[in-house]
Amino acid sequence: MNYENLSDQELERVFFDAYTKVGKTNKKFPQDVLLQFYSYYKQATNDNNLRIFHQPETGEELVNAFKANALFQIKSISQRDAKISYITLAKQHLNGEF
């Protein structure tokens, strides 16, 4: 399917469906794939604020650094392109589930 040709409303529906399926799957994704899902979702929903907490004993500081880096890498793509990238990633990793 060519997502470029979808209307904004149609793309939003497919994106939400992909987001729901990713959230409900029992599949375990590699950490790098999870970061991709995270960054595309944040960019697609315009929620790219990263809240940083200093909790070195839990490893949260390292997680925040990876999240910040993932957001930085995709900051120049549009919300529409982030939705398309999220959908494409979901189709790639969910195989027959989506």
N, C-alpha and C positions, 0 to 999 in steps of 0.2 A: 504494500500500500504506500502511496506517495503522500506523506503527511504535509508536504508543502502546499498541496492543493486544497487542504481542508479549510473550512471557515474557522474563525477564532472560536466560535461556539462548539463546533465539531471537535476541534483539537483539544479544547478544554475537557470535553467529555471523555475522549480517548486517554488523555493524560490522567484524569482522575481514576479511570478504570485501571490503568497501569499502576498507579500509586496504590490503589486498593489491593490489587493482586500481589504486588511486591510485599506489602505489609502483612498479608495473610498467608503467604507461602511458608511451607516448612523447610524449604531449601536454605542451606547455609551458604552465604556468599563470602568470597574472600574479602579481606579488609579493603583492598584497593577498589573493588567493585562497590562496596558499601559507601566509600568516600565519594565515588562518582554519583551514586544515587543521591547522596546527601547534597552534594554541590549543585547538581542539576535541579533538584527539588527546590532548594533555597533560591536559586536564580529564577526558576520558573514562577515561583510564588512571590518574588520580590521580598523575600524574608532573608536577606543575606547579612543580617547583623549577627555577629559572633559574640556570645557572652563568655568572657574568660574569667575563670576562677583559679585561684592559686591553691591547689591541693596536691602538692608533690607526692605525698604519701600514697595517693590513690592512682597516680599515673595520669590524672586528669589534665595536667599541664601538657603532657606529650600529645594526648588526644586532641586538645585544643589547637596545638601547633599543626597537626595533620589536617584538621578541619579548615583552619585558616589558609593553609597552603592550597587545599582543594578549591576553596572559594576564590582565591586569588587567580588560580589557573583558568577559571571560566568566567571571570568578571566582565570580559569584553563581549560575551555573546548575549543576544537578546533573550527576553523571556520566552518568546515563541520558539527560538532555536533550542533553548534549554528544555522546553517541553518535548520537542521532537527528539532530542538526545536522550531524555529520560525514557520515553516510549521505546525507542530503538534499543536501549540498554536492557529494558525489561523484556522485550521480545527475545533478545539474544540470550538472556540468562534464565528465562522461565520456560523456554521451549514450548511445549504443548499447553501450558497453563494460561498462556496469553496469546 
